[in-house]
Amino acid sequence: MYLATTHIGGLPHYNVKEAVDLSSLLDILCIPELKLRGEDIFSPLEKPGESNCLHEVKKRIIDKKIDIIKIQGPGPVTAIKFGGYDSDIYFQNIYKHFEKVTTVLKDGNEKLKIMAFADEPSLYLVDFDFNYRVLHEDWLTLVKSLGADITGIHSCGDLTDKIELRRFDALFESEFDIISVDASKYDITRYPLFRNDKMIAWGIGFGKDIFGDELKFRNIDEVLEYLVKYARKGDLLTLPCGRNPKFYSADYVVREIENLLMIQSYLGQL
């Protein structure tokens, strides 16, 4: 079973070329977000279309004849409910961001496929009375109008702590193509509507995390056993979440990606 690899935007690098080099080791290049250069999850709303890595990524697309690219931006729940952004301003600016970035990347390469991701790390905090389904429907309409070929949503928080809220069920019922989760900590297979014909981006790690806490998988064998049982063709392997340089070194993330590629290789032999 072959599962393509990618990552969540944030990398703990300052050097643009090194960050893009690392992202380029994976099957689906994701435009890195570099906190050490002043970027964060809300940068696409503050400076739509700007990215420290954009033009280096453009070079790789040309040099390596890349046919698919992952573009990520803050999801509406995280930006509006928890980031304090006005709804109209949010949608205006996220439209500008995806439009400008897509235009740059597809210039001279119209066949490039766009994978558009909503980054929703705050989704696990929502309550019963907050209707985020409508926000996600509007987000999907927006990126699809700009030509997104594949859509996805990332939530690295624990959506299984109060399973009665059925937060992930709402995603399984949504029109997103891919649901990205931190599978190294949280088991979304417990949800009644698990998968519902969605592709899953499995955030994978094993052993202990950076803080010394035990992860769900003690070793690579447990990771493989789990993925053989639940993963299927079309799913992805990814880092569990973005990597903040406050906690993660570049060398640490290199090792994480090496482990991800090792898991991909072992799966390919099964």
Phi, psi and chi 1 to 4 in degrees:
 res  aa     phi    psi   chi1   chi2   chi3   chi4
   1 MET       -  123.9  176.6  169.3   51.9      -
   2 TYR  -104.8  122.5 -174.8   86.6      -      -
   3 LEU  -115.6  123.4  -58.9 -176.5      -      -
   4 ALA   -66.4  151.4      -      -      -      -
   5 THR  -109.4  150.0   53.3      -      -      -
   6 THR  -156.8 -168.6 -171.4      -      -      -
   7 HIS  -149.8  166.9   70.7   93.9      -      -
   8 ILE   -82.4  152.2  -47.6  -56.3      -      -
   9 GLY   -52.8  -48.3      -      -      -      -
  10 GLY   -66.1  126.7      -      -      -      -
  11 LEU  -127.7  147.6  -69.2  178.0      -      -
  12 PRO   -87.1   40.9   33.1  -35.5      -      -
  13 HIS  -106.8  157.3  -67.1   64.7      -      -
  14 TYR  -107.3  -37.0 -179.0   82.5      -      -
  15 ASN   -75.8  119.4 -174.4  -71.1      -      -
  16 VAL   -62.7  -47.4  168.8      -      -      -
  17 LYS   -61.2  -42.5 -175.4  177.1 -177.7  -59.0
  18 GLU   -63.9  -38.1  -70.2  178.4    1.4      -
  19 ALA   -65.2  -44.6      -      -      -      -
  20 VAL   -70.6  -34.6  178.7      -      -      -
  21 ASP   -56.7  -45.9  -79.1  -15.9      -      -
  22 LEU   -65.4  -46.1 -172.6   60.4      -      -
  23 SER   -61.5  -32.6 -175.9      -      -      -
  24 SER   -71.8  -12.9  -62.7      -      -      -
  25 LEU   -70.3  -18.4  -66.7  175.6      -      -
  26 LEU   -95.5  163.0  -55.8  173.0      -      -
  27 ASP   -66.7  -38.0  -64.5  -59.2      -      -
  28 ILE  -116.4  105.9  -58.7  172.8      -      -
  29 LEU   -65.5  130.2  176.1   59.7      -      -
  30 CYS  -114.7  134.8  177.8      -      -      -
  31 ILE   -64.3  114.3  -57.6  173.8      -      -
  32 PRO   -66.6  144.4  -22.3   34.7      -      -
  33 GLU  -105.3  121.3  168.8 -164.3  -60.0      -
  34 LEU  -111.2   99.8  -55.6 -176.1      -      -
  35 LYS   -63.2  -32.6 -162.5  171.9 -174.9   67.5
  36 LEU   -67.8  -12.9  -70.0 -180.0      -      -
  37 ARG  -108.8   18.4  -75.3 -175.7  171.8  -90.7
  38 GLY    90.2    5.9      -      -      -      -
  39 GLU   -91.6  150.2  -64.6  176.5  -25.5      -
  40 ASP  -149.2 -174.1   61.8   25.8      -      -
  41 ILE   -58.1  -29.9 -172.0  173.5      -      -
  42 PHE   -93.6    0.8  -62.7  121.5      -      -
  43 SER   -55.4  -38.8  -67.4      -      -      -
  44 PRO   -61.9  -21.7  -26.9   37.9      -      -
  45 LEU   -88.0  -30.6  -56.3  179.8      -      -
  46 GLU   -81.5  -36.6  -62.9  -60.8  -40.1      -
  47 LYS  -136.6   74.3  -63.8  179.4  179.6  179.4
  48 PRO   -56.3  132.9  -23.9   34.2      -      -
  49 GLY    86.3   -5.8      -      -      -      -
  50 GLU  -100.9  140.9  -64.1 -174.9   22.0      -
  51 SER  -159.8  135.2  164.8      -      -      -
  52 ASN   -60.2  -29.2  -74.3  -64.1      -      -
  53 CYS   -99.6   -2.6  -65.5      -      -      -
  54 LEU   -57.3  -48.3 -179.6   59.1      -      -
  55 HIS   -76.0  -29.1  -67.9  -72.0      -      -
  56 GLU   -68.0  -38.7 -175.2   65.0   29.3      -
  57 VAL   -62.9  -41.8  167.1      -      -      -
  58 LYS   -58.0  -41.4  172.2   70.4  173.4 -179.8
  59 LYS   -61.0  -42.3  -69.9  178.5 -174.3  176.6
  60 ARG   -65.3  -38.6  -58.7  -54.0  170.7   88.5
  61 ILE   -58.0  -41.5  -69.7  172.6      -      -
  62 ILE   -74.1  -50.1  -64.3  171.2      -      -
  63 ASP   -65.0  -39.9  -66.0  -16.8      -      -
  64 LYS   -99.2    3.1  -68.4 -165.8  168.5 -170.9
  65 LYS    52.9   46.8  -64.2 -179.4  172.6   59.1
  66 ILE   -68.9  137.7  -69.6  172.0      -      -
  67 ASP  -111.0   -3.5   59.8    2.7      -      -
  68 ILE  -147.7  141.3 -174.7  169.1      -      -
  69 ILE  -137.0  144.0 -172.5   76.3      -      -
  70 LYS  -102.6  123.7 -179.6 -178.8  176.9 -174.2
  71 ILE  -113.8  130.9  -55.0  174.5      -      -
  72 GLN  -124.0  146.7 -171.4  166.2  -62.7      -
  73 GLY  -150.2  162.7      -      -      -      -
  74 PRO   -61.8  134.1   25.9  -35.5      -      -
  75 GLY   -73.0  161.7      -      -      -      -
  76 PRO   -66.7  -32.1   22.6  -33.4      -      -
  77 VAL   -66.3  -49.0  175.7      -      -      -
  78 THR   -62.4  -41.4  -63.6      -      -      -
  79 ALA   -75.6  -42.7      -      -      -      -
  80 ILE   -86.2  -51.8  -63.9  169.5      -      -
  81 LYS   -76.0  -36.7 -175.7  169.5  176.9   63.3
  82 PHE  -113.1  -19.2  -60.5   99.7      -      -
  83 GLY   -95.2  -11.1      -      -      -      -
  84 GLY    80.7   13.8      -      -      -      -
  85 TYR   -81.5  140.1  -76.1   86.5      -      -
  86 ASP   -63.8  139.6  173.2   79.2      -      -
  87 SER   -58.5  -46.1  177.0      -      -      -
  88 ASP   -63.9  -43.0  -70.4  -19.4      -      -
  89 ILE   -63.3  -42.6  -64.7  -61.8      -      -
  90 TYR   -57.3  -53.6  166.3   77.9      -      -
  91 PHE   -67.9  -33.6  -80.0  106.8      -      -
  92 GLN   -61.5  -45.9  -71.5  170.3   14.1      -
  93 ASN   -77.6  -34.4  -74.4   -1.5      -      -
  94 ILE   -70.1  -31.5 -156.7   67.8      -      -
  95 TYR   -63.2  -48.3 -178.2   93.0      -      -
  96 LYS   -58.7  -41.2  -69.7  177.4 -175.5  175.9
  97 HIS   -63.0  -53.9  178.6   70.7      -      -
  98 PHE   -64.4  -36.0  -85.5   95.8      -      -
  99 GLU   -63.8  -47.9  179.9 -175.6   41.0      -
 100 LYS   -67.3  -44.7  -70.1  179.5  178.8  179.6
 101 VAL   -65.7  -43.2  170.6      -      -      -
 102 THR   -62.6  -40.7  -60.7      -      -      -
 103 THR   -61.5  -45.1  -61.4      -      -      -
 104 VAL   -62.8  -47.9  169.5      -      -      -
 105 LEU   -71.7  -31.5  -63.9 -179.1      -      -
 106 LYS   -91.3   -5.4  -63.6 -167.0   76.6  165.9
 107 ASP   -62.3  115.4 -179.0   30.7      -      -
 108 GLY    82.4    1.8      -      -      -      -
 109 ASN  -147.9   65.6 -170.5   11.6      -      -
 110 GLU   -64.9  -19.9  -68.7  -59.0  -43.1      -
 111 LYS   -84.1   -3.7  -67.0 -176.3  178.5  179.6
 112 LEU   -59.7  128.9  179.5   70.7      -      -
 113 LYS   -88.0  140.1  -69.6 -176.3  178.5 -179.3
 114 ILE  -108.5  122.2  -58.8  -63.0      -      -
 115 MET  -102.9  110.5  179.7 -178.9  -72.8      -
 116 ALA  -101.1  124.6      -      -      -      -
 117 PHE  -119.1  136.7 -105.1   76.7      -      -
 118 ALA   -95.5  122.5      -      -      -      -
 119 ASP   -92.0  112.4 -169.1    4.9      -      -
 120 GLU  -123.5   63.8  -69.6  -78.4   35.9      -
 121 PRO   -66.1  -16.9   25.2  -35.8      -      -
 122 SER   -95.5    3.6  -59.5      -      -      -
 123 LEU   -61.2  -30.9 -169.2   57.3      -      -
 124 TYR   -68.8  -10.2   75.3  102.8      -      -
 125 LEU   -91.2   -6.4  -62.9  171.7      -      -
 126 VAL   -69.0  154.9  -62.4      -      -      -
 127 ASP  -107.7  173.6  -56.0  -46.8      -      -
 128 PHE   -57.0  -37.4  -80.5  113.8      -      -
 129 ASP   -87.3    9.0   60.3   -9.1      -      -
 130 PHE  -108.7  114.4 -174.0   70.6      -      -
 131 ASN   -87.6   87.4 -172.3   -3.8      -      -
 132 TYR   -87.4  -10.5   58.4   91.0      -      -
 133 ARG   -62.1  -40.8  -61.7 -173.6 -168.7 -146.5
 134 VAL   -64.3  -40.9  172.2      -      -      -
 135 LEU   -60.8  -42.5  -70.0  176.1      -      -
 136 HIS   -69.4  -34.0  -73.4  156.0      -      -
 137 GLU   -63.3  -42.3  -71.3  170.2    1.3      -
 138 ASP   -65.2  -39.8  -70.1  -15.9      -      -
 139 TRP   -62.8  -44.1 -169.5   92.4      -      -
 140 LEU   -64.4  -41.4  -73.5  164.3      -      -
 141 THR   -59.4  -40.9  -61.6      -      -      -
 142 LEU   -64.3  -53.3 -178.9  150.7      -      -
 143 VAL   -70.5  -31.2  -63.6      -      -      -
 144 LYS   -69.4  -31.9  -72.7  179.3  179.7  179.0
 145 SER   -66.0  -21.7   75.0      -      -      -
 146 LEU   -94.7    5.8  -68.1  169.7      -      -
 147 GLY    94.7   17.0      -      -      -      -
 148 ALA   -60.6  130.7      -      -      -      -
 149 ASP   -87.7  -33.3  -60.6  -80.0      -      -
 150 ILE  -136.9  140.3  -55.6  169.8      -      -
 151 THR  -121.4  151.4   61.1      -      -      -
 152 GLY  -151.8  164.4      -      -      -      -
 153 ILE  -136.7  137.4 -176.4  167.3      -      -
 154 HIS  -114.5  130.0  168.8   70.4      -      -
 155 SER  -136.8  111.0  179.5      -      -      -
 156 CYS   -93.2   -8.4   54.4      -      -      -
 157 GLY   -79.4  173.1      -      -      -      -
 158 ASP   -83.9  104.6 -173.4   -0.8      -      -
 159 LEU   -95.4    7.4  -84.8   74.1      -      -
 160 THR  -107.7   -0.5   62.8      -      -      -
 161 ASP   -66.9  -34.1   60.6  -22.3      -      -
 162 LYS  -127.7   74.8  -63.9  179.7  179.7  177.9
 163 ILE   -61.1  -21.1 -159.0  165.0      -      -
 164 GLU   -65.8  -18.9   69.5  -86.1    9.3      -
 165 LEU   -75.0  -18.5  -63.5 -175.8      -      -
 166 ARG    53.4   41.6  -56.9 -172.2   69.1  179.1
 167 ARG   -64.1  -41.1  -62.8 -177.0 -177.3  112.8
 168 PHE   -71.2  -30.1 -100.6  126.5      -      -
 169 ASP   -57.8  -35.6  -81.9  -10.2      -      -
 170 ALA   -63.2  -34.6      -      -      -      -
 171 LEU   -73.4  -39.2  -60.7 -172.5      -      -
 172 PHE   -64.9  -25.4  -68.7  133.2      -      -
 173 GLU   -89.9   -6.1  -69.1  178.0  -40.7      -
 174 SER   -79.4 -178.6   73.4      -      -      -
 175 GLU   -97.6    6.6  -64.6  -59.7  -44.4      -
 176 PHE   -63.9  142.2  -74.9  103.4      -      -
 177 ASP   -80.5  -36.4  -59.7  -51.0      -      -
 178 ILE  -126.6  136.7  -56.8  171.4      -      -
 179 ILE  -115.5  120.6  -60.2  173.7      -      -
 180 SER  -103.1  127.8  175.5      -      -      -
 181 VAL  -137.0  157.4  -62.7      -      -      -
 182 ASP   -85.9   85.6 -177.3   -4.6      -      -
 183 ALA   -73.5  -12.0      -      -      -      -
 184 SER   -73.2  -14.9   68.8      -      -      -
 185 LYS  -122.9  -34.8  -66.7 -177.1  179.0  179.1
 186 TYR  -123.9  140.4  -46.8  120.7      -      -
 187 ASP  -106.4   95.2 -172.6    6.3      -      -
 188 ILE   -78.1   -7.0   64.5  166.5      -      -
 189 THR   -66.9  -12.1   65.3      -      -      -
 190 ARG   -73.4  -16.6  -65.9  165.6   50.8 -162.3
 191 TYR   -74.3  139.8  -90.7   73.5      -      -
 192 PRO   -55.3  -36.9  -26.7   35.4      -      -
 193 LEU   -99.0   21.8  -66.0 -177.4      -      -
 194 PHE   -47.7  132.1  168.2   64.7      -      -
 195 ARG    73.8  -65.3 -169.1  168.8  -72.5  -82.8
 196 ASN    47.6   42.9 -164.1   24.1      -      -
 197 ASP    73.2   14.7 -138.6   24.2      -      -
 198 LYS   -87.4  154.8  -56.7  -64.0 -178.1 -172.3
 199 MET   -84.1  145.3  -67.4  177.9  -78.4      -
 200 ILE  -115.8  133.0  -52.4  -65.3      -      -
 201 ALA   -99.0  106.5      -      -      -      -
 202 TRP   -84.1  111.3  -57.8   95.3      -      -
 203 GLY   -77.0  113.5      -      -      -      -
 204 ILE  -117.8  135.5  -67.1  -62.5      -      -
 205 GLY  -156.2  164.1      -      -      -      -
 206 PHE  -148.9  163.5   56.9   87.7      -      -
 207 GLY    85.5 -119.6      -      -      -      -
 208 LYS  -121.4  151.3  -65.5 -177.3  178.4 -179.2
 209 ASP   -83.2 -176.4   65.8   14.6      -      -
 210 ILE   -62.0  -22.8 -168.1   70.5      -      -
 211 PHE   -94.4    2.0  -53.3  106.9      -      -
 212 GLY    88.0    6.1      -      -      -      -
 213 ASP   -83.8  142.2  -64.2  -33.0      -      -
 214 GLU   -68.2  132.2  -64.1  -76.9  -10.7      -
 215 LEU   -87.5  170.0  -64.5  174.6      -      -
 216 LYS   -62.3  -34.9 -171.9  171.5   69.0  178.3
 217 PHE  -102.0  123.8  -52.2  114.5      -      -
 218 ARG   -78.7  -26.6  -68.7  172.7  -64.3  177.9
 219 ASN  -155.8  175.9   51.9   54.4      -      -
 220 ILE   -66.4  -30.1 -166.4  169.5      -      -
 221 ASP   -63.1  -39.0  -71.1  -25.2      -      -
 222 GLU   -69.0  -34.9  -69.5 -172.8   -2.9      -
 223 VAL   -61.6  -48.4  173.0      -      -      -
 224 LEU   -63.7  -41.5  -65.8  172.5      -      -
 225 GLU   -60.0  -43.1 -178.8 -178.7    1.4      -
 226 TYR   -65.9  -46.6 -176.7   84.1      -      -
 227 LEU   -68.0  -37.1  -69.9  173.6      -      -
 228 VAL   -61.4  -35.5  166.3      -      -      -
 229 LYS   -75.6  -40.2 -176.9  175.7 -179.0  179.5
 230 TYR  -112.4  -26.6  -68.1  112.0      -      -
 231 ALA   -78.1  159.5      -      -      -      -
 232 ARG  -147.8  170.7   73.8  178.8 -169.3 -172.0
 233 LYS   -54.5  133.3 -176.7  179.2  178.8 -179.5
 234 GLY   101.1  -18.8      -      -      -      -
 235 ASP   -69.6  167.1  -74.6   -3.3      -      -
 236 LEU  -122.3  159.1  -53.7  175.4      -      -
 237 LEU  -110.1  136.9  -64.4  175.7      -      -
 238 THR  -147.5  163.7 -178.4      -      -      -
 239 LEU   -65.2  151.7  -64.7 -175.5      -      -
 240 PRO   -62.0  -32.9  -25.4   35.8      -      -
 241 CYS  -162.7  176.9 -159.8      -      -      -
 242 GLY   -65.0  156.8      -      -      -      -
 243 ARG  -115.2  107.6  -68.7  -37.5 -165.0 -162.0
 244 ASN   -81.1  127.3 -171.4  -31.8      -      -
 245 PRO   -64.1  -12.0   22.4  -33.9      -      -
 246 LYS   -64.0  -29.1 -178.5  177.6  179.8 -179.7
 247 PHE  -117.2  -29.7  -53.2  110.0      -      -
 248 TYR  -115.1  138.8  -64.2   87.9      -      -
 249 SER   -92.9  161.2   69.0      -      -      -
 250 ALA   -61.7  -39.4      -      -      -      -
 251 ASP   -62.9  -38.3  -72.3  -18.5      -      -
 252 TYR   -62.1  -43.4 -175.4   94.4      -      -
 253 VAL   -70.1  -33.9  177.8      -      -      -
 254 VAL   -58.2  -44.1  167.6      -      -      -
 255 ARG   -64.8  -38.2  -69.4 -167.2  -63.4  -87.7
 256 GLU   -60.9  -42.6  -75.4 -169.3  -58.5      -
 257 ILE   -70.5  -35.9  -74.8 -178.1      -      -
 258 GLU   -60.5  -41.6  -71.6  173.3  -13.5      -
 259 ASN   -64.3  -39.9  -74.0  -22.3      -      -
 260 LEU   -62.1  -43.0 -159.6   66.0      -      -
 261 LEU   -68.6  -32.9  -67.0  171.8      -      -
 262 MET   -66.0  -43.5 -179.5  170.2   58.0      -
 263 ILE   -61.9  -43.0  -70.3  167.2      -      -
 264 GLN   -59.2  -43.0 -179.1 -169.4   46.4      -
 265 SER   -64.3  -45.2  177.0      -      -      -
 266 TYR   -62.6  -42.5  -74.2  155.8      -      -
 267 LEU   -61.1  -37.3  -84.5  176.0      -      -
 268 GLY   -64.9  -18.2      -      -      -      -
 269 GLN   -92.7   -6.8  -60.6  171.3   32.1      -
 270 LEU   -91.5      -  -61.7  177.3      -      -
